[in-house]
Amino acid sequence: MVKLKHFEDWGINFVLIKNNKRISLLRYWTSRYLITLCIGLVVIAFISALWIRHTTLENRLDMTKLMAQEIADRFVDISEGRPISKGDVPGSLTDRGRFMNIESDPSIYIVDTAGTILSSNRSSKQVFQQFPRVILQNEENVQKLRLEETGRDFYVVKAPIVTQDYSFGWVVIIELEDNLTRVNQEYRQLAIMIISLALLGWAAIYFLSRRLANPIKDVASAAKQVQAGDYNIHLPDDMKEQEVYDLVQSFKEMSNRLQTLETLRTELLAGVTHELKTPVTSISGLLQALNDDVVTGEDAKEFLALSLNETTKMKKMVEDLLAFNSFAANAIPVNKEKHSINEFMDDFIHQWEVIQEDETIDLVFIPLKKDRMVQIDPIRLQQIMTNLLNNARHAIEGKGRINVTLAETNNELTLDIKDSGSGIPSDEQDLIFERFFRGEGKKYKIRGLGLGLPFSKMIAQSLGGDLVLIDSSSSGTTFRITLPMMS
C-alpha cells in the first residue's frame, strides 16, 4: 500500500509538472490561432457547402423546367394543333442531362391527358404503362416525392402541352435529388480554397507572431542579463510596432536607471564611510592628544571644542539618515495648521537672513498681492525652504541674488526659489531627487549625504504639493514648491 501511494503521488506530481510546462509565445499563438482558424473555416465550409447544394438544386430545377417547356413546345409544333399521338413523339429524348450540366440522365415522359405514356427516354421495361394521375392532377409544376422502397427523394417537374388554350398532355421529367445536387467540382474548388486560406492564415500568424516574439525574447534575455548584474544590454531600435518599441525603450531606460542607482549605491557606501570616518578620525586624534597631555590649558579647551563640533556634525548626519528613513516609511506625522502665507514667509526669510549674516547674498521676497490662508506644517515647510536657500547660497560664488516669489495658479500656490548661481549640469538634472545622489560640483566642496532634495520633495508631497526643478542653466536655477490653497 505504501508503494502504491508513492506511485499515486508521483503520478499526481507528474501531471502537475506537465500542466505547468511553459511553451513559447510563437508556438502558443500559432497553434491556438491555427485551431481557431480551422474551426472557423470548417464552419464556413459547411455553410458554403449547404449554400452551394441549395443554389445548385434551385438552378437545376429551373433548368429542368425550361427543358420540360422546350420539349412541350416542340410537341406543339409537331402536332400543329392536333391531339398528340405516338407518331408525333420525337425519335429520341436521350442525353437531356447534359442540358442541365449533370452527369446523370433524367427520366423524361410524354403523357396524354388520360395519363397514358406516349414516349420516354427509358427502355420499355422501365416505363410505366399508366402515369400516376395524382402527380398530373397536382397544381404544382415542381413536386418533391419519396420512394418508399428505397427511402430516396426525387423531384417531378411537369410542363403542359397546350395550344390555343387546349391541353393535349404533359411533359414530365423525373430526377433523384442526389443527382440534382451533385457538384463534385464545386466541392473540390471549395476544399482547395479552404485549405489555401488555412495555410495562408497560418503562415501570416506565424510570421507576425515571430516578429512580435523575437523582441520579447530579446527583452527576456536582457532581463536575465540585468538580473546577473550586467547592465550593458543591447536591444534593437528598429521596431515598427509602437507597443513593442515602447516596451524595449522602457526596459532600456529602466536598465540605465538601475545602473545609475547601482553606481549611486556604491558611491553612497564610499560617501557615508568618508563622511563618518572624517569626524571620527578627527575626534579620535583630538581626544588622543588630550589623553596623552600633548596639549594643556587653553589649547586643551580648543581641542575639546573641536571634538564637540565634529561630534555635532556626525550626530547631524546620523539624524538626517534616521529622519529620511522614518519619513520614507511614513513614520513621521505631518501636523497641518492654518497660516497666512505672506506672514509666514516674511518671518522665515528674516530668520534665515539673521542666521546667515552673509552680505554677499541679496535675498528678495515677492509676496502675493492678495494674501492667502494655507494649511501647512510650519516646521516641515521651513525644512524645505532652509534646504533650498542653503543650496542656492552654495551655488553662488561671490556676490549673487536669490529671488523668492509667491504666485497663485490653478487653485495652487507656487513658491519659486531662483538663484544666480552656475546651475546644475544637464546630465545631473534628472538625478537630483535620487537618494544619496551628489553632483560632481558639490561632492568634494560640501559635506553631506545627498538627502536634502529627496527629503524636501517627500515633505512637499506629504503637504499635498510637490517640489520640482523648473529650470537650470549657467545663469541660475529655479525650484518650485506647490501647495494647495484652502477652499
Secondary structure, DSSP 8 states (H G I E B T S, - for coil): -HHHHHHHHHHHHHHHHHHT----HHHHHHHHHHHHHHHHHHHHHHHHHHHHHHHHHHHHHHHHHHHHHHHHHHHHHHHTTS---GGGS-S--TTGGGGGT-SS--EEEEEETT-BEEEESS-TTTS-SB--HHHHH-S-SEEEEE-TTT--EEEEEEEEEEETTEEEEEEEEEEEHHHHT--HHHHHHHHHHHHHHHHHHHHHHHHHHHHHHHHHHHHHHHHHHHHTT------------HHHHHHHHHHHHHHHHHHHHHHHHHHHHHHHHHHHHHHHHHHHHHHHHHHTTSS-HHHHHHHHHHHHHHHHHHHHHHHHHHHHHHHHTT-S----EEEEHHHHHHHHHHHHHHHH--TTEEEEEE--SS--EEEE-HHHHHHHHHHHHHHHHHH--SSEEEEEEEEEETTEEEEEEEE-S----GGGGGGTTSTT---HHHHTTS---S-HHHHHHHHHHHTT-EEEEEEEETTEEEEEEEEE---
